[in-house]
């Protein structure tokens, strides 16, 4: 029997996870990345229990846990530093079996990349379109040698928020829309111990996640019109958050000029009717771009990858049924998480009415921490497929 071949479009965290999941199931994998070198743009991320279990299924859990980490979210505060809700790490382990980890995106990207054969990755490969036939698919891309075509049994579209393949295969689905918030991010050197925590103010949010080894990831978000930029983004963050509780001013003072990233937040307001078209499967932000309010974007992409690898374990034989199973298992859950993340942003960072903010804060203070954690566990309590 010929070796099954998968082409993965996009070498982000989701694409590399999919490539590794398929490679571990015996597939020959080619990853096409449009950038001239593989890299993950961003600062840090939090891996919840579901993402850690997915990484365990890929054989990478020990490597990730040996690296940079924070034990668990410390909870929620108001802008003056008063705790609204505390997260207990031991209770999180009791409910979910593990705490959460803070990881630099580049670290996770490197771990995934090094787990794949070096020959599987082709850079400077701009995919233009895919022809998906009954028995094979053809991926047309422009590389250093000009126009090229590669045949595949399976194509995995992991080409991100502005997925070209999603637009090609589902032209009736509108592009992702602005979610109403813009966000800044940075990973910095910071030696002092800081609890992982999120602070809410009127129409604003500041989060901090220790990454270990004397580094920390912070992010800030505000409700604002889209497309905004400042000549000095760090100065803009200081203007907005410089009088919030400690250690926020200290974190901003320790942030070097030029390292702050700013991005508007988008989501797919019109969910896809399927993640599969012919021999093409969408994954990660290409399938379900979501707001970051639940910290589940990367986790859902890695889940996608693990499930795709499991259903495709038999190779190209029976692929239509395998992809139908992938869509059936992944679309309801990931779209539910995306909806919940959007609601969480409206209840949290985007809430601006003073009376509504006061009522929310009071409700949070009166809610037992265990109940708050159970609400979060709805989305983090996931198990990979057996086998």
BELLINUR-V152589 format. One line per field, one symbol per residue. psi: psi as a letter, one per 40 degrees, with the letter a starting at -180 (. if undefined). A space follows every 50 residues. Layout:
psi->???
This chain:
psi->hihihhhhhhfadddddddddddeeeihhhhhhdieihihhaciihhidd dddddddeeedddddeahiidihdaiiieeehhdhihhdddddddeeiai hhihdddddddddeeihdeehhifghhdihhhaddiihhhihadeahihh iidhhhhffadfhddddddgeehiiiiheeiiiiiihihhdihhihihhh ihfiihihhheiffiihiiiiihiiieiiidhddddddddeeeiiifddd dddehiieehihhihiihdhiieiehhbehhiiadddghiiedefedddd dddddddddddedeadhfdddddddddddddddddddddddddddddcde hdhddddddddddddehidddddddddddegihiii.
